[in-house]
Amino acid sequence: MEGETGEEQGMKGSHGGESGMEGVAAMEACYQGFNPAAYLQYNYTAPRADFHRRDSIVPWKLSCLHKAFTEEGLRGEVLVDVGSGPTLYQVMSACEHFDRIILSDFLEVNRNELLKWLQGGEGSLDWTPYLQHVCELEGRSPTAWREKAERLRSVVTDVLPVDVHQPHPLPPGTLPHSGADCLVSSFCLESVSPDLASFTRALGHLSRLLRRGGHLLLIGALGESFYLGAPGLRIPVVSLEESQVCSSLRVCGYNLLRLSVYHLPPDMKLGVDDVTGVFFAEARKP
C-alpha cells in the first residue's frame, strides 16, 4: 500500500468504539510492505503445496473445496471471494458451478497480482500444478488445465477493493439486491482483525453480502499468532480455536453445516508462521 487511499481511510470507520478503531488502524499499518511474491513462496510451494503428498496443506484445502462444489452441489449465479489475497486456488473448483465470480482484496498489490494472471500475464506463482490437480479431482485429464484456466478467466468479472471492517464491505451496486449465492473467504478475517470481537463483527458484515439460503465457505488458521507477509514483516493474527470459530458463526446467525480440521505435520512448520492447524467451515445463512 502506497500512501493512504480512500479505501484505506475507509478502513478506519466505526468498528465498535475508539479502541476498535485504533486496533483496526494498527492492523492496517502492519500491511505496509506486504509482498505478494514472498507470501506465495512461503505458503504455496512445497512442502505446503506438494501434490504428491496426501498430508500437504494445499491439496487438503483443494479437496475440501472440491467436495463442497462438486459432491455437495453448491452452485448459483454469483460467488464472491472475500479477501482473495494474491491467490486463485480457492475458486478453481467454483468456476465450473457459478456464472460470475468476484475476487476482492483490501491491498492494491494483491489485486494487481490477480489481474496479471487474469489478463493472461505471468504472475509471481505458476498456477498450472494447481489447475492440474483440481482437474484430477474432477475426474478430468490433467491436460484439461488449459480449459479450466480459460473458464476461470471468463467467469471472474471483477477484482474489487474490500474492507471487511465496514458494515458494507464491497462497493455499492456490486451485487444483486438479494445478495451473492455463495461466499468464500480464506485466511482473511483472522489476519486483518486485532481481536476476536473484531473477527466476529467482520464475519457478521459478510452476512450482509449473502442471500438468504446462501452458503459461506470459510477457511482459516488455528492457533496462529503471526505470519510473515514479507521478509521480516510479522503480521499479527487472532489465534483461533475450533470452538471460537463455531461460536462466532453462531453469533452471526449462520447455521454451521460442516467443520473439518487439518493438523500440520512437523515438516510443514517452516517458521514463516506459528499455525498449528487449518479449519474448513461450511455454513448457511437461514
BABAVO-466141 format. One record per residue (C-alpha): x, y, z; residue number from 1. Coordinates in steps of 0.1 Angstrom, whole numbers, plus 5000, padded with zeros to 4 digits. Each point is the difference from the previous one (the first is absolute). Layout:
BEGIN
@px=X	py=Y	pz=Z	nr=NUM;
...
***
This chain:
BEGIN
@px=5000	py=5000	pz=5000	nr=1;
@px=5015	py=5033	pz=4990	nr=2;
@px=4987	py=5031	pz=5019	nr=3;
@px=4964	py=4999	pz=5012	nr=4;
@px=4973	py=4996	pz=4974	nr=5;
@px=4963	py=5006	pz=5006	nr=6;
@px=4994	py=4963	pz=5005	nr=7;
@px=5027	py=4999	pz=5026	nr=8;
@px=4986	py=5029	pz=5018	nr=9;
@px=4966	py=4982	pz=4999	nr=10;
@px=5015	py=4972	pz=5021	nr=11;
@px=5001	py=5025	pz=5029	nr=12;
@px=4962	py=5002	pz=5002	nr=13;
@px=4979	py=4990	pz=5030	nr=14;
@px=5012	py=4967	pz=5013	nr=15;
@px=4985	py=4997	pz=5035	nr=16;
@px=5014	py=5030	pz=5018	nr=17;
@px=5033	py=5019	pz=5001	nr=18;
@px=5021	py=4970	pz=5010	nr=19;
@px=4986	py=4980	pz=4971	nr=20;
@px=5008	py=5028	pz=4976	nr=21;
@px=5036	py=5002	pz=5014	nr=22;
@px=5004	py=4963	pz=4997	nr=23;
@px=4988	py=4998	pz=4964	nr=24;
@px=5023	py=5030	pz=4991	nr=25;
@px=5029	py=4982	pz=5016	nr=26;
@px=4992	py=4969	pz=4979	nr=27;
@px=5000	py=5022	pz=4969	nr=28;
@px=5034	py=5013	pz=5008	nr=29;
@px=5013	py=4964	pz=5003	nr=30;
@px=4993	py=4995	pz=4964	nr=31;
@px=5023	py=5027	pz=4988	nr=32;
@px=5026	py=4982	pz=4980	nr=33;
@px=4980	py=4968	pz=4994	nr=34;
@px=5017	py=4980	pz=4972	nr=35;
@px=4978	py=4977	pz=4980	nr=36;
@px=5029	py=4982	pz=4984	nr=37;
@px=5016	py=4992	pz=5034	nr=38;
@px=4966	py=4989	pz=5015	nr=39;
@px=4994	py=4977	pz=4971	nr=40;
@px=5035	py=4985	pz=5003	nr=41;
@px=4995	py=4994	pz=5037	nr=42;
@px=4966	py=4983	pz=4999	nr=43;
@px=4993	py=4988	pz=4964	nr=44;
@px=5031	py=4980	pz=4991	nr=45;
@px=5012	py=4966	pz=5013	nr=46;
@px=4998	py=4987	pz=5026	nr=47;
@px=4967	py=5018	pz=5007	nr=48;
@px=4990	py=4996	pz=4964	nr=49;
@px=5013	py=4965	pz=4992	nr=50;
@px=4974	py=4983	pz=4978	nr=51;
@px=5017	py=4966	pz=5005	nr=52;
@px=4993	py=5000	pz=5037	nr=53;
@px=4966	py=4994	pz=5015	nr=54;
@px=5010	py=5018	pz=5032	nr=55;
@px=5010	py=5033	pz=4983	nr=56;
@px=4979	py=5030	pz=5009	nr=57;
@px=4991	py=5013	pz=4965	nr=58;
@px=4987	py=4966	pz=4987	nr=59;
@px=4978	py=4997	pz=5032	nr=60;
@px=4985	py=5034	pz=4994	nr=61;
@px=4994	py=4993	pz=4963	nr=62;
@px=4983	py=4967	pz=5009	nr=63;
@px=4977	py=5018	pz=5025	nr=64;
@px=4990	py=5026	pz=4974	nr=65;
@px=4995	py=4973	pz=4973	nr=66;
@px=4976	py=4980	pz=5023	nr=67;
@px=4980	py=5031	pz=5008	nr=68;
@px=4995	py=5010	pz=4964	nr=69;
@px=5000	py=4967	pz=4982	nr=70;
@px=4987	py=4974	pz=5024	nr=71;
@px=4977	py=5022	pz=5021	nr=72;
@px=4988	py=5019	pz=4970	nr=73;
@px=5005	py=5036	pz=5009	nr=74;
@px=4992	py=5021	pz=4970	nr=75;
@px=4983	py=5032	pz=4989	nr=76;
@px=5004	py=5033	pz=4982	nr=77;
@px=5024	py=5021	pz=5021	nr=78;
@px=5029	py=4990	pz=5023	nr=79;
@px=5021	py=5025	pz=5019	nr=80;
@px=5035	py=4991	pz=5012	nr=81;
@px=5006	py=5024	pz=5030	nr=82;
@px=5036	py=5009	pz=5006	nr=83;
@px=5015	py=4980	pz=4971	nr=84;
@px=5036	py=5011	pz=5008	nr=85;
@px=5022	py=4992	pz=4971	nr=86;
@px=4986	py=4965	pz=4996	nr=87;
@px=4976	py=4983	pz=4975	nr=88;
@px=4999	py=4963	pz=5013	nr=89;
@px=4968	py=5007	pz=5020	nr=90;
@px=4978	py=5005	pz=4970	nr=91;
@px=5014	py=4974	pz=4976	nr=92;
@px=4972	py=4975	pz=5008	nr=93;
@px=4974	py=5027	pz=5004	nr=94;
@px=5005	py=5014	pz=4965	nr=95;
@px=4982	py=4970	pz=4985	nr=96;
@px=4969	py=5006	pz=5020	nr=97;
@px=4994	py=5037	pz=5001	nr=98;
@px=4993	py=5025	pz=4971	nr=99;
@px=5019	py=5029	pz=5016	nr=100;
@px=5028	py=5001	pz=5025	nr=101;
@px=5011	py=5032	pz=5018	nr=102;
@px=5035	py=5001	pz=5015	nr=103;
@px=5009	py=5026	pz=5026	nr=104;
@px=5028	py=5012	pz=5022	nr=105;
@px=5008	py=5030	pz=5021	nr=106;
@px=5035	py=5004	pz=4987	nr=107;
@px=5006	py=5014	pz=4965	nr=108;
@px=5032	py=4979	pz=4996	nr=109;
@px=4979	py=4968	pz=5004	nr=110;
@px=4974	py=5012	pz=4976	nr=111;
@px=5027	py=5008	pz=4975	nr=112;
@px=5015	py=4965	pz=5005	nr=113;
@px=4966	py=4984	pz=4992	nr=114;
@px=4995	py=5022	pz=4970	nr=115;
@px=5033	py=4990	pz=4985	nr=116;
@px=4990	py=4964	pz=4997	nr=117;
@px=4963	py=5007	pz=4991	nr=118;
@px=5012	py=5022	pz=4971	nr=119;
@px=5022	py=4973	pz=4986	nr=120;
@px=5033	py=5010	pz=5015	nr=121;
@px=5024	py=4982	pz=5023	nr=122;
@px=4995	py=5005	pz=5037	nr=123;
@px=5024	py=4993	pz=5028	nr=124;
@px=4989	py=4964	pz=5002	nr=125;
@px=4993	py=4974	pz=4973	nr=126;
@px=4965	py=4988	pz=5007	nr=127;
@px=5002	py=4972	pz=4975	nr=128;
@px=5006	py=4972	pz=5025	nr=129;
@px=4970	py=5012	pz=5020	nr=130;
@px=4978	py=5000	pz=4969	nr=131;
@px=5012	py=4965	pz=4991	nr=132;
@px=4993	py=4987	pz=5035	nr=133;
@px=4965	py=5014	pz=5000	nr=134;
@px=4994	py=4984	pz=4966	nr=135;
@px=5011	py=4967	pz=5014	nr=136;
@px=4976	py=5004	pz=5030	nr=137;
@px=4972	py=5006	pz=4975	nr=138;
@px=5008	py=4968	pz=4981	nr=139;
@px=5015	py=5018	pz=4970	nr=140;
@px=5033	py=4997	pz=4984	nr=141;
@px=5027	py=5022	pz=5014	nr=142;
@px=5004	py=5013	pz=4964	nr=143;
@px=4966	py=5017	pz=5004	nr=144;
@px=5016	py=5027	pz=5022	nr=145;
@px=5001	py=5024	pz=4971	nr=146;
@px=4962	py=4997	pz=4996	nr=147;
@px=4996	py=5006	pz=5037	nr=148;
@px=5023	py=5030	pz=4999	nr=149;
@px=4980	py=5014	pz=4971	nr=150;
@px=4967	py=4994	pz=5019	nr=151;
@px=5014	py=5017	pz=5031	nr=152;
@px=5011	py=5030	pz=4981	nr=153;
@px=4966	py=5002	pz=4983	nr=154;
@px=4978	py=4999	pz=5031	nr=155;
@px=5021	py=5024	pz=5022	nr=156;
@px=4983	py=5033	pz=4992	nr=157;
@px=5015	py=5022	pz=5026	nr=158;
@px=5029	py=5005	pz=5023	nr=159;
@px=4988	py=5025	pz=5026	nr=160;
@px=5012	py=5017	pz=5032	nr=161;
@px=4984	py=4986	pz=5031	nr=162;
@px=5000	py=5011	pz=5037	nr=163;
@px=4986	py=4974	pz=5023	nr=164;
@px=4999	py=5024	pz=5029	nr=165;
@px=4974	py=5021	pz=4983	nr=166;
@px=4963	py=4991	pz=5003	nr=167;
@px=4998	py=4998	pz=4962	nr=168;
@px=5034	py=4986	pz=4990	nr=169;
@px=4997	py=5003	pz=4962	nr=170;
@px=4994	py=5031	pz=4978	nr=171;
@px=4963	py=5008	pz=4996	nr=172;
@px=4981	py=4983	pz=4971	nr=173;
@px=5025	py=4971	pz=4998	nr=174;
@px=4974	py=4973	pz=5008	nr=175;
@px=4964	py=4992	pz=4991	nr=176;
@px=4976	py=5015	pz=5026	nr=177;
@px=4994	py=4965	pz=5015	nr=178;
@px=5038	py=4994	pz=5004	nr=179;
@px=5025	py=4975	pz=4989	nr=180;
@px=4992	py=4963	pz=4998	nr=181;
@px=5033	py=4990	pz=5016	nr=182;
@px=5029	py=5016	pz=5018	nr=183;
@px=5035	py=4986	pz=5004	nr=184;
@px=5025	py=5015	pz=5023	nr=185;
@px=5034	py=4985	pz=5007	nr=186;
@px=5025	py=5011	pz=5027	nr=187;
@px=4985	py=5035	pz=4999	nr=188;
@px=4980	py=5010	pz=5031	nr=189;
@px=5024	py=4987	pz=5027	nr=190;
@px=5029	py=5017	pz=4981	nr=191;
@px=4985	py=5034	pz=4999	nr=192;
@px=4982	py=5002	pz=5034	nr=193;
@px=5017	py=5012	pz=5032	nr=194;
@px=4980	py=4977	pz=5022	nr=195;
@px=4972	py=4974	pz=5002	nr=196;
@px=4972	py=5026	pz=5003	nr=197;
@px=5012	py=5017	pz=4968	nr=198;
@px=5002	py=4967	pz=4982	nr=199;
@px=4964	py=4992	pz=5010	nr=200;
@px=4988	py=5034	pz=4989	nr=201;
@px=5017	py=4996	pz=4966	nr=202;
@px=4984	py=4966	pz=4997	nr=203;
@px=4966	py=5017	pz=5006	nr=204;
@px=5008	py=5026	pz=4973	nr=205;
@px=5005	py=4971	pz=4975	nr=206;
@px=4965	py=4988	pz=5007	nr=207;
@px=4986	py=5032	pz=4984	nr=208;
@px=5016	py=4989	pz=4967	nr=209;
@px=4983	py=4967	pz=5000	nr=210;
@px=4964	py=4992	pz=4990	nr=211;
@px=4977	py=4980	pz=5023	nr=212;
@px=5007	py=4963	pz=4995	nr=213;
@px=5035	py=5008	pz=4986	nr=214;
@px=5031	py=4983	pz=5011	nr=215;
@px=5033	py=5012	pz=5016	nr=216;
@px=5032	py=4980	pz=4996	nr=217;
@px=5025	py=5012	pz=5026	nr=218;
@px=5036	py=4988	pz=5001	nr=219;
@px=5023	py=5013	pz=5027	nr=220;
@px=5029	py=4994	pz=5023	nr=221;
@px=4999	py=4984	pz=5035	nr=222;
@px=5024	py=5009	pz=5028	nr=223;
@px=5018	py=5026	pz=4979	nr=224;
@px=5013	py=5032	pz=5015	nr=225;
@px=5020	py=5013	pz=4971	nr=226;
@px=5011	py=4994	pz=4964	nr=227;
@px=5026	py=5016	pz=4977	nr=228;
@px=4986	py=5023	pz=4974	nr=229;
@px=5035	py=5007	pz=4987	nr=230;
@px=5035	py=4993	pz=5012	nr=231;
@px=5001	py=5013	pz=5036	nr=232;
@px=4964	py=5013	pz=4999	nr=233;
@px=4981	py=4982	pz=5028	nr=234;
@px=4963	py=5005	pz=4997	nr=235;
@px=4979	py=4992	pz=5032	nr=236;
@px=4971	py=4976	pz=4997	nr=237;
@px=4970	py=4993	pz=5023	nr=238;
@px=5009	py=4966	pz=5014	nr=239;
@px=4969	py=4979	pz=4996	nr=240;
@px=4987	py=4968	pz=5014	nr=241;
@px=4974	py=4978	pz=4984	nr=242;
@px=4974	py=5008	pz=5027	nr=243;
@px=5005	py=5038	pz=4993	nr=244;
@px=4994	py=4995	pz=4963	nr=245;
@px=4968	py=4982	pz=5007	nr=246;
@px=4989	py=5026	pz=5026	nr=247;
@px=5007	py=5029	pz=4977	nr=248;
@px=4980	py=4984	pz=4971	nr=249;
@px=4971	py=4994	pz=5024	nr=250;
@px=5001	py=5035	pz=5014	nr=251;
@px=4998	py=5014	pz=4964	nr=252;
@px=4969	py=4979	pz=4992	nr=253;
@px=5016	py=4973	pz=4978	nr=254;
@px=4990	py=4963	pz=5002	nr=255;
@px=5033	py=4980	pz=5001	nr=256;
@px=4997	py=4970	pz=4976	nr=257;
@px=5035	py=4986	pz=5002	nr=258;
@px=5033	py=5007	pz=5017	nr=259;
@px=5031	py=4981	pz=4989	nr=260;
@px=5035	py=5005	pz=5016	nr=261;
@px=5035	py=4994	pz=4986	nr=262;
@px=5029	py=4996	pz=5025	nr=263;
@px=5034	py=5010	pz=4987	nr=264;
@px=5027	py=4973	pz=4999	nr=265;
@px=5033	py=5011	pz=5015	nr=266;
@px=5017	py=5006	pz=4966	nr=267;
@px=4973	py=5024	pz=4990	nr=268;
@px=5010	py=5024	pz=5028	nr=269;
@px=5024	py=5021	pz=4981	nr=270;
@px=5005	py=5030	pz=5023	nr=271;
@px=4980	py=5024	pz=4977	nr=272;
@px=4971	py=4998	pz=5025	nr=273;
@px=4991	py=4980	pz=5031	nr=274;
@px=4968	py=4985	pz=4987	nr=275;
@px=4991	py=4966	pz=5016	nr=276;
@px=4969	py=4991	pz=4978	nr=277;
@px=4976	py=5011	pz=4973	nr=278;
@px=4962	py=4999	pz=5002	nr=279;
@px=4975	py=4998	pz=4971	nr=280;
@px=4965	py=5010	pz=5010	nr=281;
@px=4969	py=4998	pz=4979	nr=282;
@px=4971	py=5021	pz=5013	nr=283;
@px=4966	py=5011	pz=4987	nr=284;
@px=4982	py=5033	pz=5005	nr=285;
@px=4964	py=4991	pz=5010	nr=286;
***
